[in-house]
């Protein structure tokens, strides 16, 4: 009698999407320009134009068309002294369901003296039973500036999708001059839809975002509060340790994008990328 051998897992590793981006930007007489770029796997970085004021625009592209369990991205962006960079993505990133391993995304950002970074990717869409582990580490010089916005949508409401279960781990660390000024870790797992429905969580909303600005000031915080009454969802904004932080909850992804655009504009310092309007 012939006994079938166990199915080997090694060949399927080739089906995993992996990617790495490492980029540095420097100041030049004609405006900011890239100094170094390394691309590997399914990640690409394109520079369509230079914005008014000399800021370089960068667009990240995932040629794999989405991410699933076992996929991994590693992104390292360095903005040199006096340089300016606005970074976004060509489309919303989709995280599909996993049968076991998590999708891993590691983001490392640094800004030198007098530099400015606007990190404004389009939203991340989680599908039912997705498992995502993301870390974002930011190092700023004391006189640099940053605006960072990350949005997460739990299922596409327009398609009738619901994220009933999944696992989302999100770890942020921000250091200024080597000193830790902001740290948080979010873990949302198990019965995701039930947790989002709770009033203390998202009160039924399925789209959330965080916007962090450094340095933050009271006028920009007041500007966000002044437009909050026009939103379908909710927004809260506060400031401490020299930074401003806004959190948004919306009933769907389309509402979140509109309101996130308004919050980023109100905080000042940058204009959201034109790709957000597509």
N, C-alpha and C positions, 0 to 999 in steps of 0.2 A: 504494500500500500504506500502511495506517495503522499507525503504531508506537505502542504503548501508552506513555504517559508513566510515569516512575518513581513509585512509590507515595509520597505525601507523608507525612511523619511528624508534622507539626505538629498535626493534629487529635487525635491520640492523646494529646497532653499533657493534654487535659481528663479523660482516664481515670485519671490519677494521683491518688492520695490524698495530700493535703498537710494539715498542721495546725500550728497554733501556739497555745500557751498561755503567758500571762504573768500571774502572780498574786503579790500581796504580802499578807502577814498581819501584823497588829499586835496588841499587847497592849491589853486593855481591862479595865474593872472587872469585867465579867461573864465574863471569859475572853478567849481569843484570837478574833479575827474577821478576815474578809477586808477589805482596804482597797481593792484594785484587782484587777480580773479582765478579761483580754482573751482571747477565744476566736476562732479562725478555722479554717476548713476542717472537717476531720472530728474535731477534738479538742474535748472538753467536760470541764468540771470541776464536780463537784457536792459539796456540803457537807452530808452527811446528819445529822451531830450533833456535839456537843462532848463530848469524853471527860472522865472524872473527872480533876481537876487542871487543867482549863481548856484542854486541847489541842484544837485544831480538827481535825476529820477531813475529808480531801479525797479524792475518788475520781475518777480520770481515766477517761474513756470514749472509746474510738475508735469512732465511728459507722460507719466503713468496714468494720469487722469483721475487719481484718487488714491486713498491708502486703506489698507486692510490689516488684519492682525498679523504681526510679525514684520511689517514694514517699518522702516526707520529713516528719519531725516536728521541731519546735523547741519546747522546754519551758524556761521560765524561772520559777523559784520563789524568792521572797525572803521570809524570815522576819525580822521586825523585832525590835528590842531587847525582850527579855522575853517574846516571843510563843512559842507552841508549836504545832507542826503535825505531824500524821501523815498521810502521803500514800500511797495505794495505787492499784491499778487495778481496774476492775470485773471483769476477766477476764484470763487469760493472753494475752499479745500473740503473734500468729502471724505469722511471716515466711515468705512463700511463695517458691517458686523464681523465679529471675530468668533471663531470656534475655540479659541484658547488664548494665544499670546496677545499682548497689547501692541498697539501702534505706538511707536516712540518718536517724539519730536523734541530735539534739544536746540535751543536758541541762545546764542551768546552775542551780546551787543556791547560795544565800547565806543565812547566818544571822548576825544581829546580836548585840550584847552581851547575854549572859544568855538568849539564845533557844535553842530546841531543835527539831530536825527529825528525824523518823523517816521515811526514804524507803524504803518497803517495797512496791514493785510486785510483782504476781504474776509468775510466770516468763515468760520469752520462749521460744517454741517455734520452732525452726528446721526447715524442711522441706528435703528433698533439693534441692540446687542453689540454695539460698538464698544471697544475698549481702547481708550486713549490715555497715554501718559506723556505729559508735556512739562518741560522745564524752561524757564526764561530767566537768564542771568544778565544783568545790566551793570556796567561799570562806567561812571561818568567822572570827568574832571570837575572841579568845583565851579568853574565858570562856563561849563557847557550847558546845552539845553536838550530836552527830550520831550516828545509827545508820543505816547505808545497807546494804541487802541487794539484790543482783541475782542472779537465777538464770537459767540457760540450759539448755534441754533440746534435745538433738539428735534429733529425731524422736519420735513418740509410740509407745513400745514396745507399749502395749496394742493399738494398731492395726496392729502388725506393720511399722511404718515404720522405715527406716534412712536416715541421712544419709550416703550414700557419698561425696559431694563437695559442696563449697560454699566460701564465703569469709566468715570472721567476723573483723572488726577491731574492737578495743575499747580505747579510750584513756581512762584515769582520771588526774585531777590534783586533789590536795587541798592547799589553802593555808590556813594558820592565821595570822591577823594579817599577811597578805601574804607569809608565808614558805612556800615549797613544802616539805611534809613527807611527801608520798606521791605517787609517780608510777609508773605502769606502762602498758605497751602490750602487748596480746595480739594475735597474728595466727595464725589457724588457717585454712588454705586447702588446696586440692587434694584429696587423698584423705583426707577427714575421718575416716571410719570406721577406716581403717588407723592414723591417728595417735592416735585415742582408745583404740585397742586396746593401744597401747604402754604398758608398765608405768610409764615415766617421765612419761607424759601423764595418762591417766585409768584405766589398767589395765582397760580394757573397759567402764568406766562411760560412760553417755551423758547424764548430767545433772550440771551443775556449778553452784556458787554461791560468791560472795564476800560476806562480811559485814564491814563496817568500822565500828568504834566509836571516837568521840573525845568526851571523853578516855577512854582505856582504862586498866584497872588490873589488877593481878595476881589479885585475888579473882575477877573476872569471867572472866579467862582460865582460871583453875583450875577454875571451874564448868563451862566447856565441856569441858575435858579429862576431867572427872569423869563425863560422860555419854557419851563417845565410844564406849565399849565396847558400848553398846546399839544402835549404828547398823548398818544393813545395808551402808552405804557407809563412806567414810573422811572424817575431818575433821582438819585441822591448824590450830592457833591459836598466835599469837605476838604480842608487843608491842614497839614501839620508837617513838621520837619522840612519846611520849605517847598513842599510839593502839593499839588492839587490832585484829587482823585474823584472820578465820577463813576457811578455804577448805574446801569440801565437794565430794565426788565420790560419786555414787550410781548404782546400776544402772538406775534408771528415775525418771521424773518424780514419781510418787507417793511413793516413798521419799525423794526429795530434799525434797519439800515438808514431810513430817513431820519430817525431821531439821533442816531449816532453821528451822522453827517452834521446835524445841527449842533450837537454838543462839541465836536471837534472844532467846528468853525467858531463857536462862541468862546471856547477856551483861548483861541487866538494863537498866533505864532506860525500857523500853516493853513493851507487850503487842502481839503481832502482830494486825493487823486481823481482824475477824470474817469478812470476805470470804475470808480464807485457808482457812477451815473449810468452805467450800461445795464 
